[in-house]
Amino acid sequence: MINRVQEGRRRVNCCSCRFYGELNDFLPPNKKQATFRHLFHGAPAVKDIIEALGVPHTEVGLILINGEPAGFSRKIKDGDRLSVYPFFTSIDISPISGLQPFPPERTRFVLDTHLGKLTVYLRMLGFDALYKNDFSDGDLAEISAREGRILLTRDRGLLKRSAVVYGYLVRSGDPEGQLLEVMRRFALLPLVRPFKRCLRCNHVLEDVGKEEVAERLPPKVREHFHDFRLCRRCGRVYWKGSHYENMVKFLRRIMAT
C-alpha cells in the first residue's frame, strides 16, 4: 500500500505506475522498465496521468488499475496501481480494455509536414496517405477524427489532442526506417499493393492506352513503352522506365527486411 504524503496543507496523493513495451520510449531513463511512484493532487483521469508522464493516449492499448481494465476517463485514487500497455498488433483487445479499437482501416493515413518522404513511400506501396506541407495541427487532428485516419507525426504534443483517436509517433528520423517502423507497427506487409496510387496526389491510378496519353509523353517514351497508368486527378502519367526499376529494387529491399 502506498502511503499518502503531505505537501504543506495540501494533500498529495500517490500511485504506482509501470509502462510496458515501446511506451518506455516516452519515459526518462529512471522510469523505463520499472515501477515508480507518481504524486498527484485530487482525482485526475487516468488519461491526464498518462499524458503528464509524456505518453500520448493514442499509443495506449490497455490500462489496468489494480489489475482491472480501465478506460481513459477512470479517476485515479490514492494508492492505485497503474499498468499501461501499448497496442497489441495481432489481436483486438478493445472489448476487454474499453479503449479505442485497433484502427478499423490500417491503410488510411494522414501525415504531418515533417513526413513528406514517408508519404511517398506509403503511396508507392499502395496505401492511402494524405499529406500537404501546409496542414496545420488543427487540420491534421480534424482530418484524422473525421475520416478515421491514423495520424502519423513526429510531434508528441499533436497526439495528445483529445480529437485524435488513432495516431502514432514516428520515432525514426530516416524515411526508410520510418517506413519499416510504420509497417511493423500496423502489420502492413500483407496489405502491400504497389504502384496503385499517384505518388504526387494519392489518387488511384488507371491503366490507359498509349493513344490517350501520347501527347503528354516524351518522344523516346512514346517509341519504346506501351503500358501506361494515368492519374486523372493531377494528370501525371506513369510508365515502367528506369525510375520504375529503381522503385522495384527499393520495394524488394523493404519487403525482405
Buried (B, 14 or more C-beta within 10 A) or exposed (E): EBEEEEEEEEEBBBBBBBBEBBBBBBBEEEBEEEEBEBEBEEEBBBBBBBBEBBBBBBBBBBBBBEEEBBBBEBBBEBBBBBBBBBBBBEEBBBEEBBBBBBBEEBBBBBBBBBBEBBBBBBBBBBBBBBBBEEBEBEBBBBBBBEEEBBBBBBBBEBBBBEEBBBBBBBEBEEBBBBBBBBBEBBEBEEEBEBBBBBBEBBBEBEEBEBEEBEEEBEEEBBEEBEEBBBBEEEEBBBBBEEEEEEBEEBBEEBEEE
